[in-house]
Amino acid sequence: MKWNSAHWQRKVGELQSFIKPLVADVGRSERRERAALYVPGLLMPGQRKAIEPMARR
């Protein structure tokens, strides 16, 4: 199955629910929030997985 934008948007909520317990022990709240954003960024379409290209997407 090829993911498209609509499919990705439907699954983001489920992914966030999955990630929350994984980042619960990361430490400060800022780190937990950023980790919860970083992991979906790694899964998004795109070749570059560095933080700057992910932030632009």
mmCIF file of the N, C-alpha and C atoms, coordinates in Angstrom:
data_MODEL
# 
_entry.id   MODEL 
# 
loop_
_atom_site.group_PDB 
_atom_site.id 
_atom_site.type_symbol 
_atom_site.label_atom_id 
_atom_site.label_alt_id 
_atom_site.label_comp_id 
_atom_site.label_asym_id 
_atom_site.label_entity_id 
_atom_site.label_seq_id 
_atom_site.pdbx_PDB_ins_code 
_atom_site.Cartn_x 
_atom_site.Cartn_y 
_atom_site.Cartn_z 
_atom_site.occupancy 
_atom_site.B_iso_or_equiv 
_atom_site.pdbx_formal_charge 
_atom_site.auth_seq_id 
_atom_site.auth_comp_id 
_atom_site.auth_asym_id 
_atom_site.auth_atom_id 
_atom_site.pdbx_PDB_model_num 
ATOM 1   N N  . MET A 1 1  ? 0.841  -1.173 0.000  1.00 0.00 ? 1  MET A N  1 
ATOM 2   C CA . MET A 1 1  ? 0.000  0.000  0.000  1.00 0.00 ? 1  MET A CA 1 
ATOM 3   C C  . MET A 1 1  ? 0.887  1.237  0.000  1.00 0.00 ? 1  MET A C  1 
ATOM 4   N N  . LYS A 1 2  ? 0.587  2.170  -0.866 1.00 0.00 ? 2  LYS A N  1 
ATOM 5   C CA . LYS A 1 2  ? 1.326  3.421  -0.913 1.00 0.00 ? 2  LYS A CA 1 
ATOM 6   C C  . LYS A 1 2  ? 0.583  4.461  -0.071 1.00 0.00 ? 2  LYS A C  1 
ATOM 7   N N  . TRP A 1 3  ? 1.298  5.071  0.842  1.00 0.00 ? 3  TRP A N  1 
ATOM 8   C CA . TRP A 1 3  ? 0.683  6.069  1.719  1.00 0.00 ? 3  TRP A CA 1 
ATOM 9   C C  . TRP A 1 3  ? 0.530  7.378  0.974  1.00 0.00 ? 3  TRP A C  1 
ATOM 10  N N  . ASN A 1 4  ? -0.609 8.012  1.142  1.00 0.00 ? 4  ASN A N  1 
ATOM 11  C CA . ASN A 1 4  ? -0.800 9.351  0.610  1.00 0.00 ? 4  ASN A CA 1 
ATOM 12  C C  . ASN A 1 4  ? -1.114 10.286 1.773  1.00 0.00 ? 4  ASN A C  1 
ATOM 13  N N  . SER A 1 5  ? -1.283 11.544 1.492  1.00 0.00 ? 5  SER A N  1 
ATOM 14  C CA . SER A 1 5  ? -1.483 12.545 2.531  1.00 0.00 ? 5  SER A CA 1 
ATOM 15  C C  . SER A 1 5  ? -2.725 12.259 3.373  1.00 0.00 ? 5  SER A C  1 
ATOM 16  N N  . ALA A 1 6  ? -3.808 11.867 2.742  1.00 0.00 ? 6  ALA A N  1 
ATOM 17  C CA . ALA A 1 6  ? -5.048 11.603 3.478  1.00 0.00 ? 6  ALA A CA 1 
ATOM 18  C C  . ALA A 1 6  ? -4.873 10.419 4.429  1.00 0.00 ? 6  ALA A C  1 
ATOM 19  N N  . HIS A 1 7  ? -4.207 9.379  3.955  1.00 0.00 ? 7  HIS A N  1 
ATOM 20  C CA . HIS A 1 7  ? -3.984 8.209  4.800  1.00 0.00 ? 7  HIS A CA 1 
ATOM 21  C C  . HIS A 1 7  ? -3.106 8.584  5.990  1.00 0.00 ? 7  HIS A C  1 
ATOM 22  N N  . TRP A 1 8  ? -2.062 9.340  5.740  1.00 0.00 ? 8  TRP A N  1 
ATOM 23  C CA . TRP A 1 8  ? -1.157 9.777  6.809  1.00 0.00 ? 8  TRP A CA 1 
ATOM 24  C C  . TRP A 1 8  ? -1.926 10.568 7.865  1.00 0.00 ? 8  TRP A C  1 
ATOM 25  N N  . GLN A 1 9  ? -2.755 11.504 7.455  1.00 0.00 ? 9  GLN A N  1 
ATOM 26  C CA . GLN A 1 9  ? -3.511 12.325 8.401  1.00 0.00 ? 9  GLN A CA 1 
ATOM 27  C C  . GLN A 1 9  ? -4.429 11.481 9.280  1.00 0.00 ? 9  GLN A C  1 
ATOM 28  N N  . ARG A 1 10 ? -5.024 10.451 8.724  1.00 0.00 ? 10 ARG A N  1 
ATOM 29  C CA . ARG A 1 10 ? -5.913 9.587  9.514  1.00 0.00 ? 10 ARG A CA 1 
ATOM 30  C C  . ARG A 1 10 ? -5.142 8.819  10.582 1.00 0.00 ? 10 ARG A C  1 
ATOM 31  N N  . LYS A 1 11 ? -3.911 8.472  10.299 1.00 0.00 ? 11 LYS A N  1 
ATOM 32  C CA . LYS A 1 11 ? -3.136 7.630  11.205 1.00 0.00 ? 11 LYS A CA 1 
ATOM 33  C C  . LYS A 1 11 ? -2.309 8.395  12.232 1.00 0.00 ? 11 LYS A C  1 
ATOM 34  N N  . VAL A 1 12 ? -2.169 9.704  12.073 1.00 0.00 ? 12 VAL A N  1 
ATOM 35  C CA . VAL A 1 12 ? -1.326 10.478 12.986 1.00 0.00 ? 12 VAL A CA 1 
ATOM 36  C C  . VAL A 1 12 ? -1.819 10.361 14.425 1.00 0.00 ? 12 VAL A C  1 
ATOM 37  N N  . GLY A 1 13 ? -3.120 10.424 14.643 1.00 0.00 ? 13 GLY A N  1 
ATOM 38  C CA . GLY A 1 13 ? -3.659 10.304 15.993 1.00 0.00 ? 13 GLY A CA 1 
ATOM 39  C C  . GLY A 1 13 ? -3.331 8.976  16.639 1.00 0.00 ? 13 GLY A C  1 
ATOM 40  N N  . GLU A 1 14 ? -3.457 7.913  15.882 1.00 0.00 ? 14 GLU A N  1 
ATOM 41  C CA . GLU A 1 14 ? -3.117 6.588  16.405 1.00 0.00 ? 14 GLU A CA 1 
ATOM 42  C C  . GLU A 1 14 ? -1.633 6.497  16.739 1.00 0.00 ? 14 GLU A C  1 
ATOM 43  N N  . LEU A 1 15 ? -0.817 7.078  15.905 1.00 0.00 ? 15 LEU A N  1 
ATOM 44  C CA . LEU A 1 15 ? 0.625  7.045  16.126 1.00 0.00 ? 15 LEU A CA 1 
ATOM 45  C C  . LEU A 1 15 ? 0.987  7.809  17.387 1.00 0.00 ? 15 LEU A C  1 
ATOM 46  N N  . GLN A 1 16 ? 0.375  8.956  17.606 1.00 0.00 ? 16 GLN A N  1 
ATOM 47  C CA . GLN A 1 16 ? 0.651  9.737  18.806 1.00 0.00 ? 16 GLN A CA 1 
ATOM 48  C C  . GLN A 1 16 ? 0.283  8.946  20.060 1.00 0.00 ? 16 GLN A C  1 
ATOM 49  N N  . SER A 1 17 ? -0.822 8.242  20.030 1.00 0.00 ? 17 SER A N  1 
ATOM 50  C CA . SER A 1 17 ? -1.230 7.415  21.170 1.00 0.00 ? 17 SER A CA 1 
ATOM 51  C C  . SER A 1 17 ? -0.217 6.303  21.430 1.00 0.00 ? 17 SER A C  1 
ATOM 52  N N  . PHE A 1 18 ? 0.350  5.767  20.379 1.00 0.00 ? 18 PHE A N  1 
ATOM 53  C CA . PHE A 1 18 ? 1.351  4.712  20.497 1.00 0.00 ? 18 PHE A CA 1 
ATOM 54  C C  . PHE A 1 18 ? 2.664  5.258  21.064 1.00 0.00 ? 18 PHE A C  1 
ATOM 55  N N  . ILE A 1 19 ? 3.044  6.456  20.663 1.00 0.00 ? 19 ILE A N  1 
ATOM 56  C CA . ILE A 1 19 ? 4.333  7.031  21.036 1.00 0.00 ? 19 ILE A CA 1 
ATOM 57  C C  . ILE A 1 19 ? 4.360  7.531  22.483 1.00 0.00 ? 19 ILE A C  1 
ATOM 58  N N  . LYS A 1 20 ? 3.249  8.057  22.983 1.00 0.00 ? 20 LYS A N  1 
ATOM 59  C CA . LYS A 1 20 ? 3.231  8.660  24.323 1.00 0.00 ? 20 LYS A CA 1 
ATOM 60  C C  . LYS A 1 20 ? 3.857  7.783  25.404 1.00 0.00 ? 20 LYS A C  1 
ATOM 61  N N  . PRO A 1 21 ? 3.476  6.512  25.545 1.00 0.00 ? 21 PRO A N  1 
ATOM 62  C CA . PRO A 1 21 ? 4.115  5.703  26.592 1.00 0.00 ? 21 PRO A CA 1 
ATOM 63  C C  . PRO A 1 21 ? 5.605  5.461  26.337 1.00 0.00 ? 21 PRO A C  1 
ATOM 64  N N  . LEU A 1 22 ? 5.997  5.468  25.076 1.00 0.00 ? 22 LEU A N  1 
ATOM 65  C CA . LEU A 1 22 ? 7.409  5.225  24.758 1.00 0.00 ? 22 LEU A CA 1 
ATOM 66  C C  . LEU A 1 22 ? 8.298  6.380  25.185 1.00 0.00 ? 22 LEU A C  1 
ATOM 67  N N  . VAL A 1 23 ? 7.789  7.599  25.149 1.00 0.00 ? 23 VAL A N  1 
ATOM 68  C CA . VAL A 1 23 ? 8.597  8.772  25.494 1.00 0.00 ? 23 VAL A CA 1 
ATOM 69  C C  . VAL A 1 23 ? 8.302  9.278  26.905 1.00 0.00 ? 23 VAL A C  1 
ATOM 70  N N  . ALA A 1 24 ? 7.492  8.564  27.665 1.00 0.00 ? 24 ALA A N  1 
ATOM 71  C CA . ALA A 1 24 ? 7.091  9.017  28.999 1.00 0.00 ? 24 ALA A CA 1 
ATOM 72  C C  . ALA A 1 24 ? 8.282  9.208  29.935 1.00 0.00 ? 24 ALA A C  1 
ATOM 73  N N  . ASP A 1 25 ? 9.318  8.428  29.792 1.00 0.00 ? 25 ASP A N  1 
ATOM 74  C CA . ASP A 1 25 ? 10.468 8.506  30.694 1.00 0.00 ? 25 ASP A CA 1 
ATOM 75  C C  . ASP A 1 25 ? 11.646 9.289  30.116 1.00 0.00 ? 25 ASP A C  1 
ATOM 76  N N  . VAL A 1 26 ? 11.409 10.052 29.083 1.00 0.00 ? 26 VAL A N  1 
ATOM 77  C CA . VAL A 1 26 ? 12.501 10.787 28.436 1.00 0.00 ? 26 VAL A CA 1 
ATOM 78  C C  . VAL A 1 26 ? 13.028 11.900 29.329 1.00 0.00 ? 26 VAL A C  1 
ATOM 79  N N  . GLY A 1 27 ? 12.213 12.430 30.194 1.00 0.00 ? 27 GLY A N  1 
ATOM 80  C CA . GLY A 1 27 ? 12.682 13.499 31.075 1.00 0.00 ? 27 GLY A CA 1 
ATOM 81  C C  . GLY A 1 27 ? 11.763 14.700 31.001 1.00 0.00 ? 27 GLY A C  1 
ATOM 82  N N  . ARG A 1 28 ? 12.350 15.835 30.727 1.00 0.00 ? 28 ARG A N  1 
ATOM 83  C CA . ARG A 1 28 ? 11.599 17.092 30.701 1.00 0.00 ? 28 ARG A CA 1 
ATOM 84  C C  . ARG A 1 28 ? 10.461 17.055 29.697 1.00 0.00 ? 28 ARG A C  1 
ATOM 85  N N  . SER A 1 29 ? 9.429  17.844 29.973 1.00 0.00 ? 29 SER A N  1 
ATOM 86  C CA . SER A 1 29 ? 8.246  17.861 29.107 1.00 0.00 ? 29 SER A CA 1 
ATOM 87  C C  . SER A 1 29 ? 8.594  18.306 27.686 1.00 0.00 ? 29 SER A C  1 
ATOM 88  N N  . GLU A 1 30 ? 9.547  19.227 27.551 1.00 0.00 ? 30 GLU A N  1 
ATOM 89  C CA . GLU A 1 30 ? 9.947  19.687 26.221 1.00 0.00 ? 30 GLU A CA 1 
ATOM 90  C C  . GLU A 1 30 ? 10.530 18.533 25.405 1.00 0.00 ? 30 GLU A C  1 
ATOM 91  N N  . ARG A 1 31 ? 11.312 17.696 26.033 1.00 0.00 ? 31 ARG A N  1 
ATOM 92  C CA . ARG A 1 31 ? 11.905 16.546 25.340 1.00 0.00 ? 31 ARG A CA 1 
ATOM 93  C C  . ARG A 1 31 ? 10.831 15.547 24.929 1.00 0.00 ? 31 ARG A C  1 
ATOM 94  N N  . ARG A 1 32 ? 9.871  15.312 25.810 1.00 0.00 ? 32 ARG A N  1 
ATOM 95  C CA . ARG A 1 32 ? 8.787  14.381 25.476 1.00 0.00 ? 32 ARG A CA 1 
ATOM 96  C C  . ARG A 1 32 ? 7.989  14.891 24.284 1.00 0.00 ? 32 ARG A C  1 
ATOM 97  N N  . GLU A 1 33 ? 7.673  16.185 24.285 1.00 0.00 ? 33 GLU A N  1 
ATOM 98  C CA . GLU A 1 33 ? 6.903  16.765 23.179 1.00 0.00 ? 33 GLU A CA 1 
ATOM 99  C C  . GLU A 1 33 ? 7.664  16.677 21.873 1.00 0.00 ? 33 GLU A C  1 
ATOM 100 N N  . ARG A 1 34 ? 8.943  17.014 21.900 1.00 0.00 ? 34 ARG A N  1 
ATOM 101 C CA . ARG A 1 34 ? 9.755  16.978 20.670 1.00 0.00 ? 34 ARG A CA 1 
ATOM 102 C C  . ARG A 1 34 ? 9.937  15.555 20.168 1.00 0.00 ? 34 ARG A C  1 
ATOM 103 N N  . ALA A 1 35 ? 10.110 14.611 21.078 1.00 0.00 ? 35 ALA A N  1 
ATOM 104 C CA . ALA A 1 35 ? 10.263 13.210 20.657 1.00 0.00 ? 35 ALA A CA 1 
ATOM 105 C C  . ALA A 1 35 ? 8.990  12.718 19.987 1.00 0.00 ? 35 ALA A C  1 
ATOM 106 N N  . ALA A 1 36 ? 7.844  13.140 20.514 1.00 0.00 ? 36 ALA A N  1 
ATOM 107 C CA . ALA A 1 36 ? 6.567  12.726 19.932 1.00 0.00 ? 36 ALA A CA 1 
ATOM 108 C C  . ALA A 1 36 ? 6.371  13.327 18.545 1.00 0.00 ? 36 ALA A C  1 
ATOM 109 N N  . LEU A 1 37 ? 7.044  14.424 18.230 1.00 0.00 ? 37 LEU A N  1 
ATOM 110 C CA . LEU A 1 37 ? 6.992  15.012 16.892 1.00 0.00 ? 37 LEU A CA 1 
ATOM 111 C C  . LEU A 1 37 ? 8.064  14.419 15.974 1.00 0.00 ? 37 LEU A C  1 
ATOM 112 N N  . TYR A 1 38 ? 9.208  14.077 16.547 1.00 0.00 ? 38 TYR A N  1 
ATOM 113 C CA . TYR A 1 38 ? 10.333 13.579 15.764 1.00 0.00 ? 38 TYR A CA 1 
ATOM 114 C C  . TYR A 1 38 ? 10.057 12.208 15.158 1.00 0.00 ? 38 TYR A C  1 
ATOM 115 N N  . VAL A 1 39 ? 9.484  11.318 15.948 1.00 0.00 ? 39 VAL A N  1 
ATOM 116 C CA . VAL A 1 39 ? 9.237  9.947  15.464 1.00 0.00 ? 39 VAL A CA 1 
ATOM 117 C C  . VAL A 1 39 ? 8.305  9.945  14.253 1.00 0.00 ? 39 VAL A C  1 
ATOM 118 N N  . PRO A 1 40 ? 7.155  10.651 14.283 1.00 0.00 ? 40 PRO A N  1 
ATOM 119 C CA . PRO A 1 40 ? 6.329  10.686 13.066 1.00 0.00 ? 40 PRO A CA 1 
ATOM 120 C C  . PRO A 1 40 ? 7.080  11.304 11.886 1.00 0.00 ? 40 PRO A C  1 
ATOM 121 N N  . GLY A 1 41 ? 7.954  12.272 12.167 1.00 0.00 ? 41 GLY A N  1 
ATOM 122 C CA . GLY A 1 41 ? 8.753  12.868 11.100 1.00 0.00 ? 41 GLY A CA 1 
ATOM 123 C C  . GLY A 1 41 ? 9.638  11.852 10.410 1.00 0.00 ? 41 GLY A C  1 
ATOM 124 N N  . LEU A 1 42 ? 10.148 10.906 11.178 1.00 0.00 ? 42 LEU A N  1 
ATOM 125 C CA . LEU A 1 42 ? 10.975 9.853  10.587 1.00 0.00 ? 42 LEU A CA 1 
ATOM 126 C C  . LEU A 1 42 ? 10.167 8.950  9.667  1.00 0.00 ? 42 LEU A C  1 
ATOM 127 N N  . LEU A 1 43 ? 8.885  8.814  9.958  1.00 0.00 ? 43 LEU A N  1 
ATOM 128 C CA . LEU A 1 43 ? 8.029  7.927  9.174  1.00 0.00 ? 43 LEU A CA 1 
ATOM 129 C C  . LEU A 1 43 ? 7.390  8.608  7.977  1.00 0.00 ? 43 LEU A C  1 
ATOM 130 N N  . MET A 1 44 ? 7.441  9.937  7.927  1.00 0.00 ? 44 MET A N  1 
ATOM 131 C CA . MET A 1 44 ? 6.831  10.670 6.823  1.00 0.00 ? 44 MET A CA 1 
ATOM 132 C C  . MET A 1 44 ? 7.575  10.414 5.520  1.00 0.00 ? 44 MET A C  1 
ATOM 133 N N  . PRO A 1 45 ? 6.895  10.617 4.409  1.00 0.00 ? 45 PRO A N  1 
ATOM 134 C CA . PRO A 1 45 ? 7.579  10.486 3.122  1.00 0.00 ? 45 PRO A CA 1 
ATOM 135 C C  . PRO A 1 45 ? 8.700  11.519 2.996  1.00 0.00 ? 45 PRO A C  1 
ATOM 136 N N  . GLY A 1 46 ? 9.686  11.181 2.249  1.00 0.00 ? 46 GLY A N  1 
ATOM 137 C CA . GLY A 1 46 ? 10.800 12.093 2.009  1.00 0.00 ? 46 GLY A CA 1 
ATOM 138 C C  . GLY A 1 46 ? 12.120 11.365 2.163  1.00 0.00 ? 46 GLY A C  1 
ATOM 139 N N  . GLN A 1 47 ? 13.092 11.813 1.429  1.00 0.00 ? 47 GLN A N  1 
ATOM 140 C CA . GLN A 1 47 ? 14.391 11.158 1.451  1.00 0.00 ? 47 GLN A CA 1 
ATOM 141 C C  . GLN A 1 47 ? 15.236 11.584 2.639  1.00 0.00 ? 47 GLN A C  1 
ATOM 142 N N  . ARG A 1 48 ? 15.241 12.873 2.939  1.00 0.00 ? 48 ARG A N  1 
ATOM 143 C CA . ARG A 1 48 ? 16.095 13.391 4.004  1.00 0.00 ? 48 ARG A CA 1 
ATOM 144 C C  . ARG A 1 48 ? 15.418 13.233 5.349  1.00 0.00 ? 48 ARG A C  1 
ATOM 145 N N  . LYS A 1 49 ? 16.087 12.611 6.294  1.00 0.00 ? 49 LYS A N  1 
ATOM 146 C CA . LYS A 1 49 ? 15.514 12.393 7.618  1.00 0.00 ? 49 LYS A CA 1 
ATOM 147 C C  . LYS A 1 49 ? 16.212 13.233 8.687  1.00 0.00 ? 49 LYS A C  1 
ATOM 148 N N  . ALA A 1 50 ? 16.987 14.241 8.261  1.00 0.00 ? 50 ALA A N  1 
ATOM 149 C CA . ALA A 1 50 ? 17.574 15.178 9.210  1.00 0.00 ? 50 ALA A CA 1 
ATOM 150 C C  . ALA A 1 50 ? 16.469 16.099 9.720  1.00 0.00 ? 50 ALA A C  1 
ATOM 151 N N  . ILE A 1 51 ? 16.691 16.738 10.846 1.00 0.00 ? 51 ILE A N  1 
ATOM 152 C CA . ILE A 1 51 ? 15.649 17.511 11.510 1.00 0.00 ? 51 ILE A CA 1 
ATOM 153 C C  . ILE A 1 51 ? 15.161 18.693 10.668 1.00 0.00 ? 51 ILE A C  1 
ATOM 154 N N  . GLU A 1 52 ? 16.040 19.388 9.974  1.00 0.00 ? 52 GLU A N  1 
ATOM 155 C CA . GLU A 1 52 ? 15.614 20.561 9.195  1.00 0.00 ? 52 GLU A CA 1 
ATOM 156 C C  . GLU A 1 52 ? 14.684 20.194 8.036  1.00 0.00 ? 52 GLU A C  1 
ATOM 157 N N  . PRO A 1 53 ? 15.020 19.195 7.210  1.00 0.00 ? 53 PRO A N  1 
ATOM 158 C CA . PRO A 1 53 ? 14.078 18.819 6.145  1.00 0.00 ? 53 PRO A CA 1 
ATOM 159 C C  . PRO A 1 53 ? 12.739 18.297 6.693  1.00 0.00 ? 53 PRO A C  1 
ATOM 160 N N  . MET A 1 54 ? 12.798 17.590 7.821  1.00 0.00 ? 54 MET A N  1 
ATOM 161 C CA . MET A 1 54 ? 11.545 17.099 8.407  1.00 0.00 ? 54 MET A CA 1 
ATOM 162 C C  . MET A 1 54 ? 10.702 18.264 8.890  1.00 0.00 ? 54 MET A C  1 
ATOM 163 N N  . ALA A 1 55 ? 11.315 19.267 9.468  1.00 0.00 ? 55 ALA A N  1 
ATOM 164 C CA . ALA A 1 55 ? 10.571 20.434 9.968  1.00 0.00 ? 55 ALA A CA 1 
ATOM 165 C C  . ALA A 1 55 ? 9.916  21.180 8.806  1.00 0.00 ? 55 ALA A C  1 
ATOM 166 N N  . ARG A 1 56 ? 10.581 21.263 7.674  1.00 0.00 ? 56 ARG A N  1 
ATOM 167 C CA . ARG A 1 56 ? 9.988  21.938 6.512  1.00 0.00 ? 56 ARG A CA 1 
ATOM 168 C C  . ARG A 1 56 ? 8.777  21.185 5.999  1.00 0.00 ? 56 ARG A C  1 
ATOM 169 N N  . ARG A 1 57 ? 8.795  19.852 6.084  1.00 0.00 ? 57 ARG A N  1 
ATOM 170 C CA . ARG A 1 57 ? 7.647  19.063 5.631  1.00 0.00 ? 57 ARG A CA 1 
ATOM 171 C C  . ARG A 1 57 ? 6.521  19.230 6.612  1.00 0.00 ? 57 ARG A C  1 
# 
